[in-house]
Amino acid sequence: MINTVLRDADGAERTEGRLPGGTFRLEKRTGPAHGGTDTVRAFIFDLDGTLTDTEKYFQRAWAEAGERSGFELDREKTLALRSLGTPFVDGQLKEWFGEACRPSEIRALTHSIFNSIAAEQGIELKPGAKELLAWLKARGVVIALATAGTTDRAEKQLKETGVRGYFDEVISANMVARGKPAPDTYLHACAVLGVRPEEAVAVEDSPNGVKSAHTAGCRVIMVPDQTEPDGEIGPMLFACAGSLRDIIGLI
């Protein structure tokens, strides 16, 4: 079990914001006064952009799929689609492009393009992924994946990158009624792991993922990938780190 507190550079406890250099300093807490909801029993990781360096592939795939379908998905729009569950993606596409848009066809094309890019360029872990997973596993922390994608793709990527053995559970959006940014995926992950949300730390790279984990009641460490946290997301964060490797030094 890991007990942590967020401290500013001067040592004062804080609940939000970033320290110079892009990371928070998390100090270990000990003693009976720091039990209960301060105890971390589980880490739950997002996949694309957090654990694997694949969000950049999705950004390209969405843009190309939009162009082939006759709709412009510029960077602002593709970023807004990060980690969205299928119902939310479909609703967003309809809002942008109206009834002429066929979300299921654009989604299918996006995944086809993603698969082609991944096959050509390969899938790599984000820096420090294996080190952090091994560090957590050695300390008895249960580990789950909570992805906006499908179970099959998640399992494939975890096996291809050699980290499947670190995960106790793989939770995907197709297991719940609503994907991210709704809290369902993280609530289900906590239930399967047998922990309360406040006992879990979620590691995310995108605003929609952060919203999902925060709404579920998890503490969220953001490792930004495509964008930095803004004024809306910052207050939701327990911590923000420059890389997965940095988390080891914080806890």
C-alpha positions in Angstrom: 0.0 0.0 0.0 1.2 3.5 -0.8 0.2 6.6 1.1 1.0 9.9 -0.5 0.5 13.6 0.0 0.9 16.4 -2.5 3.3 19.2 -1.4 4.3 22.4 -3.0 8.0 23.4 -3.4 8.0 25.0 0.0 6.6 21.9 1.6 3.0 23.1 2.1 0.3 20.6 1.2 -1.7 21.5 -1.9 -4.5 19.9 -3.9 -4.0 21.3 -7.4 -1.6 23.1 -9.8 1.8 22.2 -11.2 5.3 22.6 -9.8 8.1 24.0 -12.0 9.5 21.3 -14.2 6.1 19.7 -14.9 5.7 17.4 -11.9 4.3 17.4 -8.4 6.3 16.1 -5.5 4.4 13.4 -3.7 5.7 12.4 -0.2 5.0 9.2 1.6 2.6 9.4 4.5 2.8 7.0 7.5 0.9 6.4 10.7 -2.7 5.6 11.6 -3.8 9.2 10.9 -3.1 8.7 7.2 -5.0 5.4 6.6 -8.5 5.1 5.1 -9.1 7.1 2.0 -5.4 8.2 1.8 -4.3 4.6 1.1 -3.6 3.6 -2.5 -4.4 0.0 -3.2 -4.7 0.1 -7.0 -3.3 1.8 -10.1 -5.5 2.0 -13.2 -4.0 3.0 -16.5 -5.4 4.4 -19.7 -3.9 2.8 -22.9 -3.5 5.1 -25.9 -1.3 8.1 -25.2 -0.7 7.0 -21.6 0.7 3.5 -21.6 1.4 3.2 -25.4 2.6 5.9 -27.7 -0.4 5.4 -30.0 -2.6 8.5 -29.5 -0.6 10.2 -32.3 -1.7 7.4 -34.6 -5.3 8.0 -33.8 -4.9 11.8 -34.4 -3.7 11.0 -37.9 -6.3 8.3 -38.4 -9.3 10.5 -37.4 -8.1 13.3 -39.7 -7.6 11.0 -42.7 -10.9 9.2 -42.1 -12.7 12.5 -42.0 -11.1 13.7 -45.2 -12.0 10.4 -47.0 -15.6 10.8 -45.8 -15.9 14.3 -46.9 -15.7 16.0 -43.5 -12.9 18.1 -42.1 -11.6 16.8 -38.8 -9.0 19.5 -37.9 -6.7 19.2 -34.9 -9.1 20.8 -32.5 -11.8 18.2 -33.4 -9.5 15.2 -33.3 -8.2 16.2 -29.9 -11.8 16.5 -28.7 -12.4 12.9 -29.7 -9.6 11.5 -27.5 -10.7 8.7 -25.2 -14.4 9.3 -26.0 -16.7 6.3 -25.7 -18.6 5.3 -28.9 -21.9 7.0 -28.0 -20.1 10.2 -27.3 -18.1 10.0 -30.5 -21.2 9.4 -32.5 -23.0 12.3 -30.8 -20.1 14.7 -31.3 -19.7 13.8 -35.0 -23.5 14.4 -35.6 -23.3 17.7 -33.8 -20.4 18.8 -36.0 -21.6 17.5 -39.3 -25.3 16.9 -39.1 -27.4 14.0 -40.4 -25.3 13.6 -43.5 -22.6 12.2 -41.3 -22.4 8.4 -40.7 -20.4 8.0 -37.5 -20.1 4.2 -37.6 -18.5 4.4 -41.0 -16.0 7.1 -39.9 -15.2 5.1 -36.8 -14.6 1.9 -38.8 -12.4 3.8 -41.3 -10.5 5.4 -38.4 -9.7 2.1 -36.8 -8.7 0.6 -40.2 -6.3 3.5 -40.8 -5.0 3.2 -37.2 -4.2 -0.5 -37.7 -2.3 0.2 -40.9 -0.2 2.9 -39.3 0.5 0.7 -36.2 1.4 -2.2 -38.4 3.8 -0.1 -40.4 5.4 1.9 -37.6 5.0 -0.4 -34.6 3.6 0.2 -31.1 6.0 1.4 -28.4 5.5 1.9 -24.7 5.7 5.4 -23.3 8.9 6.2 -21.5 9.1 4.5 -18.0 6.1 2.3 -18.5 7.8 -1.0 -17.7 9.7 0.5 -14.8 6.6 1.9 -13.2 4.6 -1.3 -13.7 7.4 -3.4 -12.2 7.8 -1.0 -9.3 4.1 -1.2 -8.5 3.8 -4.9 -8.9 6.8 -5.5 -6.6 5.0 -3.5 -3.9 1.7 -5.5 -4.1 -0.3 -2.8 -5.8 -3.1 -4.2 -8.1 -3.0 -2.9 -11.6 -5.7 -2.6 -14.2 -6.1 -1.1 -17.7 -9.2 1.1 -18.3 -9.4 1.9 -22.0 -11.9 3.6 -24.3 -11.1 1.0 -26.9 -12.0 -2.6 -27.3 -10.8 -5.5 -25.2 -9.3 -7.3 -28.2 -7.2 -4.4 -29.2 -6.1 -3.7 -25.6 -5.0 -7.3 -25.1 -3.1 -7.3 -28.4 -1.2 -4.1 -27.6 -0.4 -5.2 -24.1 1.0 -8.5 -25.3 2.9 -7.0 -28.2 4.6 -4.5 -25.9 5.4 -7.2 -23.3 3.5 -5.8 -20.3 0.3 -8.0 -20.2 1.7 -9.9 -17.2 1.7 -6.8 -15.0 -2.1 -6.3 -15.3 -4.5 -8.0 -13.0 -7.5 -6.9 -15.1 -8.2 -5.3 -18.5 -11.3 -3.2 -18.6 -12.6 -1.7 -21.8 -15.5 0.5 -22.9 -17.4 -2.3 -24.4 -17.9 -3.7 -20.9 -19.9 -0.7 -19.7 -23.0 1.2 -20.7 -21.1 4.5 -21.2 -17.4 5.0 -22.0 -15.3 8.0 -21.1 -15.8 10.8 -20.1 -18.6 9.1 -18.1 -17.3 7.4 -14.9 -18.5 3.9 -15.8 -15.2 2.5 -17.0 -13.3 3.4 -13.9 -16.2 2.5 -11.6 -16.3 -1.0 -13.2 -12.5 -1.3 -12.9 -12.6 -0.5 -9.2 -15.4 -3.0 -8.7 -13.6 -5.7 -10.5 -10.4 -5.0 -8.5 -12.3 -5.0 -5.2 -11.2 -1.4 -4.3 -13.1 1.8 -3.6 -12.5 4.5 -6.1 -10.8 6.7 -3.5 -8.3 3.9 -3.0 -7.3 3.9 -6.7 -5.0 6.2 -8.7 -5.9 6.6 -12.3 -3.2 7.5 -14.8 -4.4 9.4 -17.8 -3.2 11.6 -20.7 -6.3 13.3 -22.0 -9.1 15.6 -20.6 -11.8 13.1 -21.3 -10.0 10.4 -19.5 -9.3 12.7 -16.5 -12.9 13.6 -16.3 -14.0 10.0 -16.3 -11.6 9.0 -13.5 -12.2 12.1 -11.4 -16.0 11.7 -11.7 -15.6 8.1 -10.6 -13.8 9.3 -7.4 -10.3 8.2 -8.3 -7.3 10.3 -7.7 -5.8 11.2 -11.1 -2.2 11.6 -12.2 -2.1 13.1 -15.6 0.9 12.5 -17.9 0.0 14.8 -20.8 0.5 13.6 -24.3 -1.0 15.9 -26.9 -2.0 18.8 -24.7 -1.3 20.2 -21.3 -4.0 20.4 -18.6 -6.0 23.6 -18.8 -8.0 25.6 -16.2 -10.8 23.1 -16.3 -8.7 19.9 -15.9 -6.1 21.2 -13.5 -8.3 21.2 -10.4 -9.3 17.6 -11.1 -5.7 16.4 -10.8 -4.1 14.8 -7.8 -0.8 15.2 -9.7 0.7 15.9 -13.1 4.0 14.2 -14.3 6.2 14.6 -17.2 6.5 10.9 -17.8 5.4 7.6 -16.3 9.0 7.2 -15.0 8.6 10.4 -13.0 5.7 8.8 -11.0 8.2 6.4 -9.4 10.0 9.3 -7.9 6.9 10.9 -6.6 5.4 8.1 -4.5 
